[in-house]
Amino acid sequence: MKEKGSVFSGAKNRRSFLKNSMVAAGAATMGAALLPGTSAAFGKEDNDHSPITKGDIAVLTFLSALEQVEADLWIQYAELGGATNQGLSPIDLLQNGKQIVTGLAPAYITGLLVLDGDMPQYIADNTDDEISHHAFLNNYLQSKGAKPADLSQFAILPPSQVTGVPQKGRLTNLKQLTIDTSWWTRYRSATTNPDLGATFENAVPDLAKGQHPAIPLNDGDLILDSNGNISNHLQAIANTAGFHFAFIEQGGSSLYPALAQKVTNLEVLRVLLSIGGSEIMHFQTWHDKAGNATNITDGDLSFPNLNSGVDPNPKGTSVNPADDFQTNLIMPEPTVFLNPKLGPVAIIRPTSTQQGGAVASVVSFVDDGLFLDPATNKNTGIVDVLMRLAEEADEARRSL
């Protein structure tokens, strides 16, 4: 859920995006069905003098919908690369009470293990977390008399064809990704902040152009050589997944605190801060693991040596590449916040509602290629629905 700065300056630009994006017809009806509705949702809480407002429900509904998207993509990663055995602790990855099959692509797991020996376990755990986020937010909405978010009608995208993968439609496409890796340099700058209008270079420039798979497409991608080694192509797929993991989770790190500033009810605020905290834990983990991606080339995709002291961008502007790209600098570098006169501070970034928010998150997912239908090379109707929910969330205002 990557936040992007200054994506839309107003409702006119958002409408223009909706008009020009290639989305399936008929999604508007679905969007209306997901919007908050009943007045029963807005009663007072016993432990909070502030009511749950229509804006609170709009924020919760959007977040639940986005968490359903995240759960969908993480399930695909878990099916292929998740843990099958975690020692004495049993695998308990469930969705709607049904076991999720994991670890179906051992050769893919071999590539993931290059990034870290615990990658399969972390993938399974992250998947479990996102499933719980969506389920909890829907349960919470219903407990307040509001409608739950359900995007399942848009689960039409084909999954990996690797043997054993359930051949049912998915919400997301992990086969044609264009991944913005500027989150890498954003967290290393000591002098600039996206909330103050700064932009940042990519850590892996090739991922930010073209379309790249983050999962094996079929059994052909899993073939080993005569020595039992995986191909450079499969390692590149695993490396791509590693950077995509962090791309997805760093957005949640920013989105939850950005939207928390818009809610009124204290219990709703507690929900956002509590779930948002787990997103931050996810991002920190994946930021660390992405740095272990091997320096390889596969066709037009190269993973640079980020510890070389050289800016990997062909026309890079980094003054100190060691500070901007070195792989073990994963803690947020103190930077300017609110006002440069206050001095630097280590923070989540961005958190400004002016520079990011719900609409910006949907746009980042669209730019990522998550909703592309390979049959048409157009986005599915889910984009229209998510944009409508995002606009409702961004329009929420805290009532005092």
N, C-alpha and C positions, 0 to 999 in steps of 0.2 A: 504494500500500500504506500507507494512512494508519493510524497508531497512534492509538488512542483511550484516554483514561485511565479506569481503574476500570470497564471494561465488564462484567467478571465478577469477583465476589469469591470464587468457588469452583466446584467441580465441579457442585454442585446447580444453580446459575444457568446454567451452560453446558448442562446437560441440559435445563433448562427452555426455553432458546432453541431447541435442536434439536427438542424436542417440539412447540413452538408455531409454528416456521417452516414455511412452505408449500413442501415439497420433494417431488420425485418419489419414488415408492416404488421399492424395489429397489436404492437406492444403497449400502446397507450392504455388500453383497457386493463391489462395486467398491472401497469403502474398505478392506476387509480385504485385497484383492489388492494394494493399494498400500503396505500397511504393511511396514516392514522385517522380513525374515524369516530369512535364512540365517546360520548361525553363522560361515561363512567371511568374512562382512563384518567380523567383529570381531577379526581377527588383528592382530598388532603390526606397526608400520611399522619399516623398517630405520633410518629417521632420527628416530624418536621413541619414547621409552620408554613413552609413554602409548598404550594401545590405542584403536582406533576402537570406540566403545561403541554400544550399541543406541540410546542417546539421540542420539549424533552422527548416526547414520543417520536417525533420526526427524526431526531438524532439517533435514538435507540433502534428505530426501524431500519435506517440506512446502515448502521453498523452491523446489525444482524444480517442484512442482505450481503454486505461485503464479506462478513465472516463465512457465509455460505460459499461464496466464491473461493475464499482461501481454503476452506475445508476441502473443496472439490479438487483443487490443484495439489494440495498436500497428500490427499488420498492417492492420487496418481503416482506421486513420488514414493510413497510408502509401499504401494503395490509392487513396484519394481526394485526399490532400493532400501526398504525398511527392514528393521531387525526381525529375524525369525526366532532367535533365541537370545534372551537377555539374562542368562544365568539362572539363579534361583527364583527370580521374579518373573512370573508368567507374562506372556504377551496378551494384553487385554484391549487391543485396538478394536473398538466397536463403533458402528454407526446404526442408530435406530435399533439397537439390540442385536445386530448381526455382526459377526466377526469379519474383519477386513483382511483379506489375504495379503501377505507381505513377502518381500524378498524374492520375487519371481525371476529376477535377472542377476544371477551371481556374478557374471562378468561385469555388469554395470556397477555392482557393489565393489568389485575390485578397483574400479576407477575412483569411486567415492572414497574408498579407504586410503587412497593417496592423500586426500585432503585431511583426513583424521581417522584414526582407528575406531572411533565411536560414532562415525557418521550414520550408520544404519539405526542405531539406538536414538540418536538425536532426531532423525527424520520421523521415526515412529512417535516419539514424544511430542514433537511439534504438531504432527497430524492430530494426535489426541487432543491437544490444547485447542486447536482451531475448531474441531468438531464440538468441543464443550462450549466454546464462546458462542457459536451460533445457536446451539440448543438452549443455553442459559438465557441469552437475550430474547429468544422467542418465548420461552417460558415466562420471563419477567414481563414482557409486553402483554401476554395473555392474562397474567395475574392482575394487571392494571386495567383490563377490559379493552385492550387494543389488539389489533390484528397482527399475527405473526408474519414475518417476511418469508416468502417461499418463491424461489426462482427456478424450481425444478422443471417447469415447462420449457426452459431454455437448455436443458441438458440434452443437446443434440449433436455435440461434437464427438468425432470418433477418438477413442483412446489408442494407446500403443497396441500394436498387433503382436507383441511378444506373447509366446505361448503361456496360457494361464490367466492372462489379464481379462477380467470380466468385460465382455464386449457390449457394454451399455453406454448410452450417450453421456457426455460430460459437459459441464458448463464452460470449461477452459481448455485451451489448446496449448500444450507445452512443446509443440514441434516446430514452431515458427517464431521464436522470440527475438525481439530487439531490445536489449537490456541496457538501460542507463546505469552506469557504474560510477556516476559522479558523487554518490553517497560516500564513496571511499575518501575522496579529497575534502568533501564538505566537513567531515568530522575531524580533520587534521589541521585545518586552518586556524591560526591564532589571531588573525586580524580581520577576517571577513565572516559574515553570517548571512544565510539566505533570507532571513527575516528583514535584513537591511538591504536587500536587493542584489546580493552577490551571486555569481554563478561559478561553477566549478568544472574542472576537467575530469574526464573519464579515466578510470584506472586501466580498463581494457577497452581501448577505442574501437576495436573490431566488433565487440559485442553490441555496440550502440548503432551499428549499421548492418544492413542485411537481415536475414532471418536464420536463426540457429536453433537446433533441437536441444532440449535439456533432458530428454528421455530417449532411450533407444526406440526407434520406430518399429522395428520388427526383429525377428531372430537373426537376420543377416547382420545387424549391428553388433551382435554378441559373439561372432565367430572369433576363435583364438587362432594365433599363428602356430607354426609347427613346434614352437617351444612352450606353448601354453600361455602366451602373453596376449593381452588385449591390444587392439589397434590404437593408433594415435587418434583416430576418429572417435572411438568410444571414450578415450580419456578426455578428449575435448568436450564431449557431451557431458561427462561427469563434472569437468571444470565449469562448464556453462551453468549446470545446475547449482554448483556451489555459490556462484555469484548471484544467481537468480534467487536463491534462498534469502540472501541478505537484502537484496532489492525489495522483496516482498515485505520482509519483517521490519526494515527500517522505516517504511512508510507508516506502519501501525504505531511505531514509537513516536511519531509526530502527530498522526491523525487524532489519536485519543486525547492528548492534552489540548490540541487545537479545538476540538469539539466540546471538551469539558468546560471551556470558557463560555459556552453558549447555553448550558443547562441551568435550570433554576432549583430543582429539588435536590436536597443534599444526598438522598439515597441514590438518585440517578448519578450524581457526581461521584459518589463512592464506587458505583458500578464501573464508570468509565476509568477512573484512576486505577482501580484494581485490575481490570483486564488490560489496560494500557501498560501497566507494569510488567506483565508477562510478555507483552510484545517487545519491550525493551530487552528483556532477558534473551529472547529469541535472536534479536538483531545482534547483540554482543557475541553470542555464540557463533553465528554464521559469518560475522565480520572476521572473526579469528580464523575460521576454517577456510574461507575463500583465499586468504593469504598463502595457503599451502598449495594452490593450484600450480601444476608444473608448467615450465616455460616450453611450450610446444606449439607447433603450427599444424593446422589441418585445413587445407585448401586456403580460403580467404580469411580464416580465423586464426589469429596468433595471440597467445597469452604471454605478455612480456615479463621479463625479469624485473619485478618491482623493487628489488633490493640492489639494483645496479647503480643507483644514484643518477639515472638519466630519465628525463621526462618521456614516458612512452607515447605521448601524442606527437604526431609528425610536426605540427606547428605549435608545440607546447609553450605555455607561458609561465611554467613554474619557476620561481626564483630559487627555491631550495627543494629539488626533487627528493632528497632523502627524507625531509620532513613530510612531504606530501604523499609519498608512495611507499615508504618502508613498511614491511608487512607486520611487524610486531607493535606498531603504534596504533593500537585498537581502542585505547581509552579516549573519550572525547577531549580534545585539546581545549583548554580554556580560551574563550574568544569573546568578542564584543557582544553585549546583550542589552537591549532597551536603549541604552545611551552609552556611547564609547567613553564618556567621562567617568562612568562607574567602574571602569576597569574590566579585565577579562574574567570569565567564569566558565567552568565546565557545565555544559547544558545539552539537553536534547534540542535538535534543530532540524527544520523549522518548527515553531509552535504558533506563529502568527496566523490569525484568521484572515488577515489581508493577503498574505503570501501563499496560503495553502487552504486546506479544508476538504470537504467532501467531494466537490466537483473536481478539484485538482487531483484527487486520488483516483477517481474514475478515469479521467483523462490519461493518467499515467498508466493505468491498466490497459487502456485502449492502445496507447503508444507502444506498450510492451508486446502487443499482439495476442493477448490472452483470449480474445473473443473472436478471432478470425476463423471463419468456416473454410476449410481447405477446398471444399467443393465449389465455393463461389468466390473465394478470396475477399469476402465481405464480412463485416461484423454481424453477429447474430443480434436478435432483438433485445437481448439482455442489456445492451448499452443504453437504449432508450429508457428502459425501466430504471436502471441504476442512476442515470442522469437526473431523472425526475425526483427520485428519492434524495439524491445528493443536493439538489437545489432546495428541497424542503429543509434538509438538515442545515445547510449553510444559511438559510433565512431565519433560523431559530435565534432568539435573543433572550438573554437572561433577564428575568423579571425580579425586581427587588421589592 
